[in-house]
Amino acid sequence: MIPKIIVWLVLLIAAINLAIGLWIPESPARTTVSSILLGLIVLLGVGYFIALRRSSK
């Protein structure tokens, strides 16, 4: 159950990041928000692998 939720969160964050990239002009604020969202995706990816390892035991 948890890995499926993590996948949906990553997809949602990626879609938000794409929307920000398309509709907000280039600025330092956009770069900062985009970097934070990418960091969240990386952290969720780590959590995904941890959740998979726990669920396989």
Protein Blocks (a to p, Z undefined) as FASTA:
>chain_A
ZZmmmmmmmmmmmmmmmmmmmmpccdfklmmmmmmmmmmmmmmmmmmmmmmmmmmZZ
